[in-house]
Amino acid sequence: MDNINDILKTLEEYLKVNKPKYLYNQSFVPGISQVLYSGPYWDEREIMAAMTTFITGKWVVAGENVHKFESAFSKMFGTKYSHMVNSGSSANLVLIAALKKYFGWKDGDEIIVSPVGFPTTISAIVQNGLKPVFVDIEYKTLNFDVKLIENKITSRTVGIFVSPVLGNPPDMDFIEKLSIQYNFKVIGDSCDSMGTKWNNKHLSDYYVASSYSFYPAHHISTGEGGMISTNIEELKKLFVSFSWWGRDCYCVGSANLLSCGTCGNRFDKWLDTYDGIIDHKYIFTTMGYNLKPMDLQGSIGLVQLSKFEEIDRKRKQSKSTIEAIVLNYVLGLKGVTVLDNSDTCWFGTPFICEDKILKDRLVAFLEVNKIQTRNYFAGNILLHPAYEHLDDYKNYPNANDVLNKIFFLGAAPHYDNNVFEYVENVMKTWKN
Ligand SMILES: Cc1ncc(COP(=O)(O)O)c(C=O)c1O
């Protein structure tokens, strides 16, 4: 039997030549390959990092590699603390649960949010006993119309949940000003906006805490995975508690093996109601979940972060090129507005059609020509069975038009000149 390092080396050589099927098709064949809207920007390095951790690492579940990834992530995106979970949706759930506990929000307190976006931004509010208060969108950035926010503020408003549309933020200065004037928190769903800057600062600078997704379509991917970041240490401890069964103990990786734990008092008199020594590992301060990632996801994340500058640059390039090509051939179509202070890192390339007829024709044309399209997610979430009880969808006319008029193409970092040339050749055959 070969030594394990030789086996891993052989596997690496194999993977350089034999790409797994789930990797975005890197040798694009015009007319045969699909122009996928996104996919993991991986090569053999991510797979080798995962395999090496799985085979030779010390931890199956969140351990040393997750911990390293969290630290590197905080450093890259400018927050003090980051905590990895198993998805962006889990990140939202834990984020709101922790904020509610930390700030002492009551059931029924209100969070302002757009009715158009990803469902688990809104479900996290409801699942934590808070009330989503919707603000209709505008047709420039497609975010909630910041001019309408003030009308929706009440004595119970505790926060606003900002989820920049496909990476492109609303006026963050205006939101910050309102939050100071009315004393509520600005919370970020950064699942689609990793890397976006406002006034040359990370968006996380404007948020009390924010969530990220590492699902394959997103800026970086760990397969499944998510992150929650903040500058507040106590909040970070609550993130750990809510996602690790509700327990109080926050030892990670080899700290789990310390006889006295990270706190130094593992065996102590932790409970007022129990007159004796108890193990900190089994003290429960929140009613939590199990939303932990595996350690191999942390090692994939570390490789992905090392590519982030390249991903950021390529996503911006893909968006501007795809947008310019398509707008050049289609009448009645617009791109979205990028506000002056934003340096947007795109999740996709959004388009606004003048009417439903154009959207239906154009989407069908692109799909037939193997160019993948996506709706802007659910459209108005209040149209959907699980959400219709939250408010009357008729109050949000702009949101109701999203399914009629909006779609997006990819802004994937994988696109190269072959892809751009193919899209251009397809668009040349479009008939207005
Ligand atoms: C804005 C936004 N929030 C949350 C999520 C959920 O992330 P995940 O798929 O990792 O659960 C997504 C998913 O695409 C998203 O786009």
The ligand as a Gaussian input file, in Angstrom:
#p B3LYP/6-31G(d) Opt

LIG

0 1
 C      -30.170000      36.834000      -0.442000
 C      -30.108000      35.393000      -0.005000
 N      -30.249000      35.094000       1.298000
 C      -30.188000      33.832000       1.744000
 C      -29.979000      32.776000       0.880000
 C      -29.917000      31.375000       1.421000
 O      -28.659000      30.806000       1.293000
 P      -28.487000      29.207000       1.325000
 O      -28.888000      28.713000      -0.036000
 O      -27.045000      28.987000       1.588000
 O      -29.375000      28.684000       2.379000
 C      -29.844000      33.024000      -0.484000
 C      -29.647000      31.888000      -1.405000
 O      -29.395000      31.973000      -2.555000
 C      -29.910000      34.367000      -0.944000
 O      -29.779000      34.648000      -2.246000

